[in-house]
């Protein structure tokens, strides 16, 4: 199903390719499309060294580069049939203190990747967005909202390139997410620092993230924004699950930061009205929703009407599955990095 080489994607570029998602996507492509050549672009030379020792160099080209450098991107994308754009600055506090850095990477850098795709008439380009871009209240979320809309808009003047975007929540086992942070604090014997025990967050694994992007590669149409249906948890339940697994070292509840939501959004109310359910989606995901901003839906994959919810937030319990402490314990045990 996900043999990209058989679809004509013989050379694939992944920006941010040495990050958590990038490494997972490289593993996914090697397993499902072993003949495809993967170009891994990242500005962190030490992560390149570590990744090279893990994956080797068979069908992988390691490129040290920054998406802020358009000339390097144009060279890196030459001959590619597929671009997966995952590079971004993601830390919310740094976005608030150094907004120019987030703007330069998340907006200007994304524009550079899109222009490189346009320059070479790359057949397909997939962008990774975030729930923070939905009704954004942070600089980081605002930059991803702009980047998301710019990327989709490129379809209006790209007759030879299909631009597709994906949007999803924090990935449970990615670097910088709360779950590995809590695990490391407990294992060191440190107290947990929790902003609000009543806050809720979506739960997604790296396997689900790669499956969503793979679906966007195979089935995404021009102007599509693909959003998965994800379960969610209450922070107090996550804390209990982590303490049951690793021990109780105590916790401090410090209150929400100025730039933090109590509950996350994956679709606005207006987006829900225009969404369709894909009849076919990645094996790791139960449901994927499509919002198309540019063109009427085509027939490459069936799109279904469904009973639309009033809201798609991480506490919409009439639509979103709430993960119990027991559910979380089971899921956490299956996360390799923990």
C-alpha positions in Angstrom: 0.0 0.0 0.0 2.8 2.4 0.9 5.4 1.4 -1.7 6.3 4.9 -2.7 8.9 3.8 -5.3 6.1 2.0 -7.3 4.2 5.3 -7.3 7.2 7.1 -8.9 8.7 8.5 -5.8 12.2 7.2 -6.3 14.0 10.1 -4.6 12.5 11.5 -1.4 13.6 14.5 0.6 12.8 14.8 4.3 13.5 18.2 6.0 14.1 18.0 9.7 15.0 14.4 8.8 17.1 13.7 11.9 14.3 14.6 14.4 11.9 12.2 16.0 9.5 12.1 13.1 12.2 12.1 10.5 13.9 9.0 11.9 10.5 7.3 12.2 9.7 8.2 8.6 13.0 6.9 7.3 12.4 3.6 9.1 8.9 3.5 7.6 10.1 4.2 4.1 12.9 1.6 4.3 10.5 -1.0 5.4 7.7 -0.2 2.9 9.6 1.2 0.0 13.2 -0.1 0.2 14.1 0.9 -3.3 13.4 4.6 -2.7 16.4 6.8 -2.0 15.9 9.1 1.0 17.6 12.5 1.4 17.8 13.5 5.0 18.2 17.2 5.4 19.0 18.7 8.9 21.2 21.4 10.2 22.4 19.3 13.2 25.6 17.6 12.2 25.8 15.5 15.4 22.3 14.1 14.8 23.5 13.2 11.3 26.4 11.2 12.8 24.1 9.4 15.2 21.5 8.6 12.5 24.2 7.4 10.1 25.4 5.0 12.8 21.8 3.7 13.2 20.6 3.5 9.6 23.9 3.3 7.6 24.1 4.9 4.1 22.4 2.3 1.9 19.7 4.3 -0.1 20.2 7.3 2.3 21.9 10.6 1.5 22.7 12.8 4.5 22.6 16.5 3.8 23.6 19.2 6.3 21.5 22.2 5.6 19.1 24.7 6.9 15.6 25.4 5.4 16.4 29.1 5.8 19.0 28.7 3.0 16.9 28.6 -0.2 19.9 27.9 -2.5 20.9 24.8 -0.5 17.3 23.6 -0.6 17.1 24.1 -4.4 20.2 21.9 -4.7 19.0 19.3 -2.2 15.6 18.9 -4.0 17.0 18.5 -7.5 15.7 15.2 -8.9 13.3 14.5 -6.0 9.7 13.4 -6.7 8.5 13.8 -3.1 9.3 16.3 -0.3 8.2 15.7 3.2 8.6 19.0 5.1 8.9 18.4 8.9 11.6 20.9 9.8 10.4 23.5 12.3 11.2 25.3 15.5 8.6 23.9 18.0 9.4 25.1 21.5 6.6 27.5 22.6 8.8 29.4 25.2 11.5 30.1 22.6 8.9 31.4 20.2 7.6 33.9 22.7 11.1 35.1 23.6 12.7 35.0 20.1 9.8 35.3 17.6 12.1 36.3 14.8 13.8 32.8 14.9 10.4 31.0 14.7 9.3 33.3 11.9 12.6 32.7 9.9 12.3 28.9 10.2 8.6 28.1 10.3 7.4 30.7 7.8 10.3 31.8 5.6 11.8 28.4 5.7 8.5 26.8 4.7 8.2 29.3 1.8 11.8 28.3 0.8 10.9 24.6 0.7 7.7 25.3 -1.3 9.6 27.4 -3.8 12.2 24.7 -4.2 9.4 22.3 -5.0 8.0 24.8 -7.5 11.4 25.4 -9.1 11.9 21.7 -9.8 8.2 20.8 -10.5 8.4 18.2 -7.7 5.3 16.1 -8.2 4.3 16.0 -4.5 5.1 17.9 -1.3 3.6 17.1 2.1 3.8 19.6 5.1 3.6 18.6 8.7 1.5 21.0 10.8 0.3 21.0 14.4 -2.8 21.4 16.5 -1.2 24.6 17.8 -2.0 26.1 14.4 -5.7 25.7 15.0 -7.1 28.9 16.7 -3.5 29.8 17.6 -2.6 31.8 20.8 1.2 31.4 20.7 3.8 32.7 18.3 4.7 29.1 17.4 1.1 28.3 16.6 0.7 31.5 14.6 3.8 30.7 12.5 2.5 27.2 11.8 -0.9 28.6 10.9 0.7 31.0 8.3 2.9 28.2 7.0 0.0 25.8 6.7 -2.1 28.3 4.7 0.9 29.3 2.5 1.6 25.7 1.7 -1.9 24.9 0.7 -2.2 28.1 -1.4 0.8 27.0 -3.5 -1.6 24.7 -5.3 -3.1 27.8 -7.0 0.0 28.4 -9.0 1.6 24.9 -9.2 0.2 23.0 -12.1 2.8 20.3 -11.7 3.1 20.0 -7.9 0.5 18.7 -5.5 0.8 20.4 -2.1 -0.9 18.5 0.8 -0.7 19.3 4.5 -1.3 17.2 7.7 -2.2 18.5 11.1 -1.9 16.5 14.3 -1.3 16.7 18.1 1.8 16.2 20.1 3.4 12.8 19.4 3.8 10.9 22.7 7.3 9.6 22.1 8.8 12.6 20.3 11.6 14.7 21.7 10.3 17.5 23.8 6.9 16.1 24.5 5.6 15.8 28.0 5.7 12.0 28.3 9.4 11.5 27.8 10.0 14.5 30.1 7.9 13.1 32.9 9.6 9.7 32.5 13.1 11.2 32.8 12.1 13.4 35.8 10.7 10.4 37.7 13.7 8.2 36.8 16.0 10.9 38.2 13.9 11.1 41.3 12.8 14.7 40.6 9.3 16.1 41.2 7.0 16.5 38.3 6.1 20.0 37.2 2.5 20.1 36.0 0.9 23.3 34.7 -2.8 22.2 35.2 -4.0 18.8 36.3 -7.3 19.5 34.5 -5.8 20.2 31.1 -6.3 17.8 28.3 -4.1 16.8 25.3 -4.4 14.6 22.3 -2.5 11.3 22.2 -0.6 10.1 19.1 2.3 7.7 18.5 5.1 8.1 16.0 3.7 5.1 14.1 0.4 6.9 13.7 2.2 10.1 12.6 4.1 8.2 9.9 0.8 6.4 8.8 -0.9 9.8 8.5 1.8 11.2 6.3 1.9 8.1 4.2 -1.8 8.4 3.6 -1.3 12.1 2.6 1.4 10.9 0.1 -0.7 8.2 -1.5 -4.2 9.6 -1.2 -3.9 13.4 -0.5 -5.4 15.6 -3.2 -4.4 19.2 -4.2 -5.3 21.6 -1.4 -6.0 18.8 1.2 -5.4 19.3 4.9 -5.6 15.8 6.5 -6.4 15.5 10.2 -6.6 12.3 12.2 -9.2 11.4 14.8 -7.2 11.0 18.0 -8.0 10.0 21.5 -7.1 12.4 24.4 -6.2 12.3 28.0 -6.7 14.4 31.1 -3.3 15.4 32.6 -4.2 14.1 36.0 -4.7 10.6 34.5 -1.4 10.8 32.7 0.3 11.7 35.9 -1.3 8.7 37.7 -0.3 6.4 34.9 3.3 7.6 34.9 3.5 7.3 38.7 2.1 3.7 38.5 4.7 2.8 35.9 7.8 4.6 37.3 7.1 5.6 40.9 5.7 8.7 42.7 8.3 11.4 43.2 5.8 14.1 44.0 4.6 16.9 41.9 4.1 20.7 41.8 1.2 22.2 40.0 2.3 25.6 38.7 -0.7 26.9 36.7 -1.0 27.4 32.9 1.5 29.6 31.2 0.2 32.7 29.5 0.7 31.0 26.1 -0.8 27.7 27.0 -4.3 26.4 26.3 -6.3 24.3 28.8 -7.6 22.2 25.9 -6.2 21.7 22.4 -8.1 22.1 19.1 -7.6 20.0 15.9 -10.4 21.6 13.9 -12.2 24.8 14.3 -16.0 24.8 14.1 -15.9 26.3 10.6 -13.4 23.7 9.4 -15.6 20.9 10.8 -18.5 22.1 8.6 -16.2 21.6 5.5 -14.6 18.4 6.5 -15.1 14.9 4.9 -14.2 11.5 6.2 -11.8 9.5 4.1 -13.1 6.0 3.2 -9.6 4.6 3.3 -6.8 5.6 5.7 -3.5 4.5 7.2 -3.5 1.1 9.0 -2.5 2.8 12.3 -5.4 5.2 12.3 -9.1 4.6 12.6 -10.3 7.8 10.9 -8.8 10.7 8.9 -10.7 13.8 8.0 -10.0 15.9 4.9 -10.6 19.7 4.5 -9.9 20.9 0.9 -9.1 24.5 0.4 -8.4 24.7 -3.3 -10.3 22.3 -5.4 -13.5 20.2 -5.4 -12.9 16.6 -4.2 -11.9 14.2 -6.9 -12.5 10.5 -7.0 -9.1 9.0 -6.3 -10.4 8.1 -2.9 -13.9 8.1 -1.6 -14.9 10.9 0.7 -17.9 10.4 3.0 -20.2 12.6 4.8 -20.3 11.9 8.6 -22.1 13.0 11.7 -20.1 16.1 12.3 -19.4 17.1 16.0 -20.0 20.6 17.4 -16.3 20.8 18.2 -13.0 18.8 17.9 -11.1 19.7 21.0 -9.2 17.5 23.4 -12.1 17.6 25.8 -14.9 16.9 23.3 -15.8 13.7 25.1 -18.9 13.1 23.0 -16.6 12.8 19.9 -13.1 12.1 21.3 -12.2 8.9 23.1 -11.0 9.6 26.7 -8.0 7.5 27.6 -8.3 6.1 31.1 -5.3 5.5 33.4 -5.4 1.8 32.4 -5.5 2.8 28.7 -2.5 5.1 29.2 -0.5 2.4 31.1 -1.0 0.0 28.3 0.0 2.6 25.6 3.0 3.8 27.6 4.4 0.3 28.0 4.5 0.0 24.2 6.5 3.2 23.6 10.1 2.1 22.9 11.9 5.2 24.1 10.3 4.9 27.5 
